[in-house]
Amino acid sequence: MLQSPTNGSLRADMKVALIDTLEEFEALKAPWDALCRRDLDANVFLSWGWLHRSFRENPARWSVLVTTTSDSQVLTGALPLKFRLHWSKSRTLFQTEIECGTRLSHAPNAGLLCEPQIEQQVIDRMVRALKTIPWCKLSLSNLPQKSRIDVLAEGLQAQGCKVTISDPASAKRGRRMASHVMPLPDSFAGLLSSQISPSVAQDWEQMWTRIGAESDMTLRFVTAEGLEAACDGLDALAKAAGDQRARDRLKAARPALRIAAAERCLLLPVLSQNGKLLAGLGHVFDPQDGSLLQLACVTAPETGSGDLRAFLTLLAMRWAIDNGGLFYDFGRISGRHTKSFATEREASYSLTATRESDADHCLDPISTGAAFDRVAAFVQSGQHENAIKACNQLSALLRR
């Protein structure tokens, strides 16, 4: 059984394993939770509970690289991976592309877990293990852990991979790679007086007074049981308003909101008037670092009720302060939504590694089922030559 460190020191010699069954992952719960508590760079999307739910719903699309000390069997590192099947038109063969496992739930942040004392050694061991896995492209996006990205990049480059790291300074135009984050004070009154514009504070007071005084305005927090109905209502609201961007963001956020509801870290306030939905703002609360992360927002246009997005944002901030929250994370959204708030920019990074792999080392067996589905699609669409080449590749893979 895996244990926790007992004397504050760990040996650097390690073993690495590839976990790809739910039973194996379930056996890691206690040591995984312990590693999350030790790793200051852990986040809710790397928690065992969060990953377990997304892994369970996506069989044969994930695995986890885990490292342990050779002597004491302490879990020292974990890198969740998501597998994607790619058909290369230029090479006419299947290839495996790997992303961070948190992408299965469309989580806004990713990363890997490391024992803080031996971070360099853990990542070096993971990179050596990645060399043995069949893949042609590795993409790890939305990573706040810059130092770990640099170590990964150095190791992959040493193996001959072509590696690029994107950050807010080098990102393509229109691709937001920095979150707007606001540290929260000890009291909501302090926030109103010092961290938002006077006009927004005044609008808050007026709306809050109105909700308390008028029966036509209803404010509630969505529960797990009402999540799907609330999301359907918000989608219909965005559709009626012609706000396709809000619809797209809500659609991408729904898997994460479902897991957040199941893990009891969902915050979704909705505002209605005479039974008609006016606005909703979806969040995930990270109890480890005290961050409340905004994922999706839908508001009705021209309601005559002021800035409903700002009102619900302040409501969420008040909830976070009351529940020990330390930060409010607006996410990677346009700065126009945060100009009335005293925010700071927090960078995230993306690593992309590519390598030349022959036909025998570019398709991971975990993608076999998806590959056969693609072959069937080739046959049905009359792409017989592609189907034959794909079958030949799968036959060679299965004979090894």
C-alpha positions in Angstrom: 0.0 0.0 0.0 1.2 3.5 -0.9 2.1 5.6 2.1 2.8 9.2 3.0 6.3 10.7 3.8 7.2 10.2 7.4 10.5 12.0 7.9 10.4 15.0 5.6 12.9 13.5 3.1 12.5 11.3 0.0 14.9 9.4 -2.0 15.0 10.4 -5.7 15.1 6.9 -7.2 11.6 6.2 -8.5 9.4 3.8 -10.3 6.9 4.8 -12.9 3.6 3.1 -13.9 0.9 3.7 -16.5 -2.5 3.4 -14.9 -5.3 2.8 -17.4 -8.1 1.0 -15.6 -10.7 2.5 -13.3 -9.9 -0.2 -10.7 -6.2 0.8 -10.6 -7.1 4.5 -10.3 -9.6 3.8 -7.5 -6.9 2.2 -5.5 -4.9 5.4 -5.6 -7.6 7.6 -3.9 -5.9 7.9 -0.4 -2.3 8.5 -1.7 -3.6 10.8 -4.4 -5.5 12.9 -1.9 -2.4 13.1 0.3 -0.2 14.2 -2.6 -2.8 16.9 -3.5 -2.5 18.2 0.1 1.3 18.4 -0.1 1.5 19.9 -3.6 0.8 23.6 -3.4 0.3 23.7 -7.2 -2.6 21.2 -7.1 -6.1 22.4 -8.0 -9.6 21.0 -7.9 -9.4 19.8 -11.5 -6.5 17.5 -10.5 -8.3 16.1 -7.5 -9.0 12.4 -7.4 -12.8 12.9 -7.2 -12.9 15.3 -10.2 -10.7 13.0 -12.4 -12.5 9.8 -11.3 -15.9 11.1 -12.5 -14.5 12.2 -15.9 -12.5 9.0 -16.3 -15.6 6.9 -15.5 -17.6 8.7 -18.1 -14.9 8.4 -20.8 -13.5 4.8 -20.9 -10.6 4.0 -23.2 -9.7 7.7 -23.6 -7.4 8.2 -20.6 -4.5 7.0 -18.6 -2.3 8.3 -15.8 1.5 8.3 -15.4 2.3 7.9 -11.8 5.6 7.9 -10.0 6.4 6.3 -6.6 9.6 6.1 -4.6 11.3 2.8 -5.0 11.7 2.3 -1.3 8.8 3.6 0.7 6.2 3.4 -2.1 5.1 7.0 -1.6 3.1 8.5 -4.5 5.4 11.3 -5.8 3.8 12.4 -9.1 0.8 12.0 -11.4 0.2 13.2 -14.9 -3.3 12.5 -16.2 -3.5 12.0 -19.9 -6.3 12.2 -22.5 -6.0 10.2 -25.8 -7.2 11.4 -29.1 -7.3 9.5 -32.3 -6.0 11.3 -35.4 -6.1 10.2 -39.0 -3.1 11.6 -40.9 -4.1 12.4 -44.4 -0.5 13.0 -45.5 0.8 9.7 -44.1 -2.6 7.8 -44.4 -2.4 6.2 -41.0 -3.8 6.6 -37.5 -1.8 8.5 -34.9 -2.3 9.1 -31.2 -2.4 12.7 -29.9 -2.2 13.2 -26.2 -3.6 16.0 -24.1 -3.9 16.7 -20.4 -6.5 14.4 -18.8 -8.4 17.4 -17.4 -9.6 18.2 -20.9 -12.1 15.3 -20.7 -14.2 17.6 -18.5 -13.3 20.8 -20.4 -11.6 22.0 -17.2 -10.2 25.6 -17.5 -6.9 24.7 -15.8 -4.7 21.7 -16.2 -1.4 20.5 -14.8 0.4 17.6 -13.1 1.0 16.7 -9.4 4.5 16.5 -8.0 6.1 15.9 -4.6 7.5 19.4 -3.9 10.8 18.1 -2.6 11.8 16.2 -5.7 9.9 18.0 -8.5 12.7 17.9 -11.0 13.3 14.1 -10.6 9.6 13.3 -10.8 9.2 15.2 -14.1 12.4 13.7 -15.5 11.0 10.2 -14.8 7.7 11.1 -16.4 9.5 12.3 -19.6 11.4 9.1 -19.8 8.2 7.2 -19.6 6.5 9.3 -22.2 9.3 8.2 -24.6 8.0 4.6 -24.5 4.3 5.6 -25.2 3.2 5.7 -28.9 2.2 9.2 -29.9 3.0 11.9 -32.4 1.8 15.0 -30.6 1.6 16.0 -27.0 -0.4 19.1 -26.1 -0.7 20.4 -22.5 -2.7 23.6 -22.4 -3.8 26.1 -19.8 -1.0 25.2 -17.3 -0.3 27.8 -14.6 2.8 25.8 -13.4 5.5 27.5 -15.5 8.5 26.0 -13.7 7.1 22.5 -14.4 6.5 23.3 -18.0 10.1 24.4 -18.5 11.4 21.1 -17.0 9.0 19.1 -19.3 10.1 21.0 -22.3 13.8 20.5 -21.6 13.3 16.8 -21.2 11.3 16.4 -24.3 13.7 18.4 -26.4 16.5 16.2 -25.2 14.6 13.3 -26.7 14.5 14.9 -30.1 11.0 16.3 -29.9 10.1 19.7 -31.4 8.8 21.7 -28.5 7.0 25.1 -28.3 5.8 26.9 -25.2 3.1 29.6 -25.6 2.4 32.3 -23.0 0.4 35.5 -23.1 3.3 37.4 -24.6 3.6 35.0 -27.6 0.0 33.8 -28.0 -1.7 34.3 -31.3 -4.1 37.2 -31.5 -7.5 36.5 -30.0 -6.2 33.6 -27.9 -6.5 34.6 -24.2 -3.9 33.0 -22.0 -4.2 35.1 -18.9 -6.9 35.0 -16.3 -8.2 38.1 -14.5 -8.0 37.3 -10.8 -9.1 39.4 -7.8 -7.8 38.8 -4.3 -10.7 38.8 -1.9 -10.7 40.9 1.3 -11.9 39.6 4.7 -15.3 41.3 4.4 -17.7 42.1 1.6 -18.1 45.6 2.9 -14.3 46.1 2.4 -14.7 44.8 -1.2 -17.5 47.3 -2.0 -15.5 50.2 -0.6 -12.1 49.6 -2.1 -12.0 47.0 -4.9 -14.8 48.0 -7.3 -16.0 51.1 -9.0 -18.4 53.3 -7.0 -21.1 53.0 -9.8 -21.0 49.2 -9.6 -21.2 49.3 -5.8 -24.2 51.6 -6.1 -25.9 49.3 -8.6 -25.4 46.4 -6.2 -27.0 48.2 -3.3 -30.0 49.2 -5.5 -30.5 45.7 -6.9 -30.1 44.0 -3.5 -32.6 46.3 -2.0 -35.0 45.7 -4.8 -34.8 41.9 -4.5 -35.5 42.1 -0.8 -38.4 44.5 -1.3 -40.2 43.3 -4.5 -41.8 39.9 -4.9 -41.3 39.8 -8.7 -37.5 39.4 -8.4 -36.3 35.9 -7.4 -32.7 35.0 -6.6 -31.7 31.4 -6.0 -28.6 29.1 -6.1 -29.0 26.1 -8.4 -28.6 22.6 -6.8 -27.2 19.5 -8.3 -30.8 18.2 -9.0 -31.7 21.4 -10.9 -28.5 21.8 -12.8 -29.6 20.4 -16.2 -32.9 22.4 -16.2 -31.0 25.6 -15.3 -28.5 25.1 -18.0 -31.2 24.4 -20.5 -33.0 27.5 -19.5 -29.8 29.6 -19.8 -29.0 28.1 -23.2 -32.5 29.1 -24.4 -32.0 32.6 -23.0 -28.7 33.0 -24.8 -30.3 31.6 -28.0 -33.2 34.1 -27.8 -30.7 36.9 -27.3 -28.6 35.7 -30.3 -25.5 35.4 -28.1 -23.7 32.5 -29.7 -20.5 33.1 -27.7 -22.4 32.7 -24.4 -24.0 29.5 -25.8 -20.7 28.1 -26.8 -19.1 28.9 -23.4 -22.0 27.3 -21.6 -21.9 24.2 -23.7 -18.1 23.8 -23.0 -18.7 24.4 -19.3 -21.5 22.0 -18.8 -19.3 18.9 -18.2 -17.3 20.8 -15.6 -20.4 22.1 -14.0 -21.9 18.6 -13.7 -18.8 17.3 -12.0 -18.7 20.4 -9.7 -22.3 19.7 -8.7 -21.4 16.0 -7.9 -18.3 17.1 -6.0 -20.3 19.8 -4.1 -18.2 22.7 -5.3 -20.8 24.2 -7.7 -21.9 27.8 -7.4 -24.6 28.9 -9.9 -26.7 31.8 -8.9 -29.7 32.6 -11.2 -32.0 35.7 -11.2 -35.6 35.6 -12.4 -38.4 38.1 -12.7 -42.0 37.0 -12.6 -40.8 33.4 -13.3 -38.8 34.5 -16.4 -35.1 33.8 -16.3 -32.9 36.9 -16.5 -29.3 35.7 -15.8 -27.1 33.0 -14.5 -23.4 32.8 -13.6 -21.7 29.3 -13.2 -18.6 28.7 -11.1 -16.4 26.0 -9.6 -15.0 26.5 -6.1 -11.6 25.2 -5.4 -11.4 24.4 -1.7 -7.7 23.8 -1.8 -6.5 27.2 -2.9 -9.7 29.1 -2.1 -10.4 30.2 -5.7 -13.9 30.7 -7.1 -13.6 30.2 -10.9 -16.1 31.7 -13.3 -17.0 29.3 -16.1 -20.0 30.6 -17.9 -22.4 33.6 -17.9 -25.7 34.3 -19.6 -27.7 37.4 -19.2 -30.9 38.7 -20.9 -30.3 41.9 -23.0 -32.0 45.2 -22.2 -33.7 44.1 -19.0 -33.7 47.6 -17.4 -32.2 46.1 -14.3 -28.6 47.4 -14.7 -25.6 45.2 -15.2 -26.8 41.8 -14.1 -23.4 40.2 -14.8 -21.7 42.5 -12.4 -24.5 42.0 -9.8 -24.2 38.2 -9.9 -20.4 38.5 -9.9 -20.6 40.4 -6.6 -23.0 38.0 -5.2 -20.6 35.2 -6.0 -17.7 37.1 -4.4 -19.8 37.6 -1.2 -20.5 33.8 -1.1 -16.7 33.1 -1.6 -15.8 35.5 1.3 -18.4 34.0 3.5 -17.0 30.5 2.7 -13.3 31.2 3.2 -12.5 32.0 -0.4 -9.3 33.9 -1.1 -9.6 34.7 -4.8 -12.2 35.3 -7.5 -11.0 34.1 -10.9 -12.9 35.6 -13.9 -11.1 33.2 -16.2 -9.7 34.0 -19.6 -12.4 36.4 -20.7 -12.5 39.9 -22.3 -11.2 42.7 -20.1 -14.3 44.7 -20.6 -16.1 42.4 -18.1 -13.5 43.2 -15.4 -12.8 46.8 -15.9 -14.9 47.8 -12.8 -13.0 45.3 -10.6 -9.4 45.6 -9.2 -8.0 42.5 -10.8 -4.6 41.1 -11.5 -3.5 39.1 -14.6 -2.4 35.5 -14.0 -0.6 33.8 -16.9 -1.1 30.3 -18.1 1.1 28.4 -20.5 0.7 25.8 -23.2 3.3 23.2 -24.3 3.2 21.4 -27.6 5.6 18.6 -28.5 5.8 16.7 -31.8 8.0 13.9 -32.8 8.5 11.8 -35.9 7.2 8.3 -35.2 7.1 5.3 -37.6 3.9 3.4 -38.1 4.8 1.0 -35.3 5.1 3.7 -32.7 2.5 6.3 -33.4 -0.8 4.6 -32.5 -1.4 3.7 -28.8 -3.5 0.4 -28.4 -5.9 2.3 -26.1 -7.3 4.0 -29.3 -8.0 0.7 -31.0 -11.8 0.8 -30.5 -12.0 4.3 -31.8 -9.8 3.3 -34.8 -12.2 0.5 -35.7 -15.1 3.0 -35.5 -13.2 5.2 -37.9 -12.6 2.3 -40.3 -16.4 1.7 -40.4 -16.9 5.3 -41.2 -14.4 5.1 -44.1 -16.3 2.1 -45.5 -19.7 3.8 -45.2 -18.4 6.9 -46.9 -16.7 5.0 -49.8 -13.1 5.8 -48.7 -12.1 2.2 -49.3 -8.4 2.9 -49.8 -8.2 4.6 -46.4 -10.1 1.7 -44.9 -7.6 -0.8 -46.3 -4.6 1.1 -45.1 -6.1 1.6 -41.7 -6.9 -2.1 -41.4 -3.4 -3.0 -42.4 -2.0 -0.7 -39.6 -4.4 -2.2 -37.0 -3.6 -5.7 -38.1 0.2 -5.0 -37.6 -0.6 -3.4 -34.2 -2.6 -6.4 -33.0 -0.1 -8.9 -34.1 2.7 -7.5 -32.1 
